[in-house]
Amino acid sequence: MSFLVLVRHGQSEWNAKNLFTGWKDPDLTDLGIEEAKKAGAYIKELGIAFDAMFTSDLVRAQKTGNIILEAINQTPPITKNIALNERNYGDLAGLNKDDARKRWGEEQVHIWRRSFDTPPPGGESLKNTAERVLPYFDEVIMPEILNGKNILVAAHGNSLRSLVMKLDALSADEVVALEIPTGAPIVYEINGAGDILSKKSSF
């Protein structure tokens, strides 16, 4: 039996400014740091000893993971990989969401943000994001879980939505409606056959 804990990074500077972020690399805000500390406190209560942490190539996820590890006083090996990065928002990255609606229209921006397979210009859809996240999970992370390891993943809203879609067997319609809050752990208990025994979260 293993535990898989998924945590979306705490609030970033661009989250606070209502900007499309994607692969851009802003830091955490003070609130984001506090969210990461609260995530660490929640995880500490669970008493899980982690064998590894996986995170993205972006500092907001890395810092969130490091704050959690500090809070639980653990130092497992850390693997950073671009496969766990946030969805690439392409031409929308760095734009205020309200300004994007004025430029392209509310309906079009809504389609880009909330459809499963329609990417923004120069960017990725949620489907594209899942197509890079899930092979990495299947090939690198899941074998660790099946070997009885406890794994922490500190990543992003859309990369984690891709994982939850697989783990919870969600449809495309269900996953686009899924909201994963910043700094809110999701905890899966998984047996050696890969079956999910339980799931709980702090939200």
N, C-alpha and C positions, 0 to 999 in steps of 0.2 A: 504493500500500500504506500502511496506517495501523495504529497500535497503539491499542487500547482497554484501559485498565487499570482494573479495578474493585477497590476496597478498602472493606471494612467497617470502620467506626470502631473505635478501640481500646476496651478495657474502660471502661465508664462506671461512675459511682458506684452506679447502680442495678443494673447487671449484678453488681457485687460483692456487693450485698445481696440478690440473688436476687429482685428485684422486676420485675413486668411494667412496661415502660417506654413503648413506643409513642411517642406524640406529646409526652410529657413531656420536659423539657429538662435533664437532669442533665449535669454536666461529666464529663470524663475523670478516671479515677484516675491515680495515679502509674504504675501498671502500664500503663494505657491509653496514656499519653504515651510510655512506652518501646516499646510495641507499634507505635505510629505511627512512631517513629524507626527501628525495625527495618524497617518497611515501606519507609520512605524509603531506607534503605541497600540493600535488595533492588532497588528500582526504579533507584537510581543506577547499580548494576552493569549494568543493561540499556542504559544510555546513550540513553534516549528523550528527545527534546526535545518537550515538550508545548505544544500550541497553545491549549489551554483546559482548565479544570477545572470540573466540574459537581458541586454538592453540594446537600444538603437544607437545609431551613429550621431545622435543629436543630444546636446548638452542638457536640455531640460529633463529628458528621461534619465540620463546618466546621473544627474545631480539628485533627482528624486530617489533613485535606487540607492545611491550612496547615503543619503539622509536616513532612509529606512534601515539600512544595514548598521549605521551608527546607533540608531535608536534601539535596535535589538542586540547590539554588541556582538555582531557576527562579521566574519571576513571570508566568505566563500569566494572561489574564483569567479571573476566577472568576464563575460564575453560580450563584446559590442559588435553589432552587425547591422549593416544598412538594410537588410531584409526586414528588420523590425521598425524601420522608419515610418513616420506618419505618411498618410496619403500625400502624393505630390499634387499641389493645387495649380501648377503650371502658371499661366498668365494671371491667375487670381492672387498668387502669393504676394503678400505685402500690401494688398489693397484692403481698405475698409469695406466691410460687408455692405454697408449702406451705400457707399459710393459705387460698388460693383452693381448693385441693384439699379442705380440710376443709369449706369452705362449700358447694361445689357437687358435690363428689365427684370422685375421681381420673379416672373414665372421662369425665365431662363436660368437665373441664378439658383432658384429653388430646385430645378431639374438637376443642375450640376451638383448641388449639395446633397440631394436626397434620393436621386435615382441610384439604382445598383450598378448600371453599366454604361452610363453616359458621362464621359470625362469632360472637364473644363478644357479650354484650349491649352494645348501643351502639357496637360497634366494627366492624372490617373483617375479612373472611376474606383468605386469601392471594389468592384470585381477585379480590376487590375491590381489593386493593393493586395487583395486576397491571393492572387496568383503568384505573388512573390513571398508573402508572409507564410502561407500554409506549407509550401514545400520545405522551407527552412524549419518550420515547426516539426513537420513529419520526419525530416531527415536528421535533425540535430537535437531538438529538445525532447520530443516524445520518446526516443530510445532511452534517454536518461530517466524519464518518469517510469518507463516499463522496467527499468533496472532498480527501481525502489528509491530513486533519488527525489529529494524535495527541491523544487525549482521556484525561484522568484523571477518574474518577468516585469520589468519596468519599461513601459512603452507609451503608446499614443492612442487616442480615441479610435481612429480607424484601423490601425493595425490590430488593436485588441478586439474591435468589433469583428474583424475577420476570424480571429481565434474563437471568440464566443459563438460565432455562426457555426463553426465546425463542431465545437464541443457540445453545444446545445441543440445541434441539428436544426438550425433556424432556416426558414425560407428567405429568398431575396427580399420579399416584402417585409418580413419580420425583422430582418437585420437593419434595414434602412430606418426603421422606427426605433431602434435600440439606442438609448443614450447612456454613455458611460461617464460618470462625473469625474472631475479631476481629483486625484488623491484618495480614491475610494477603492480599497482592495476587494477583489473577487477571489474566493477560495474554493478550489475543487479538490475533492478527495478521489483518487483514481487507483484502481487495483492493477495487479500485474498483467491483466488481460486488456487493459486500456478502457475498462468500463468506469463510468463516473458513478461513484457511490453517494456523493453528496455535493451540494453547492451552497455557499452562503456568501453574502457580501455585506459591506458596511453601509449600503444605501438601499 
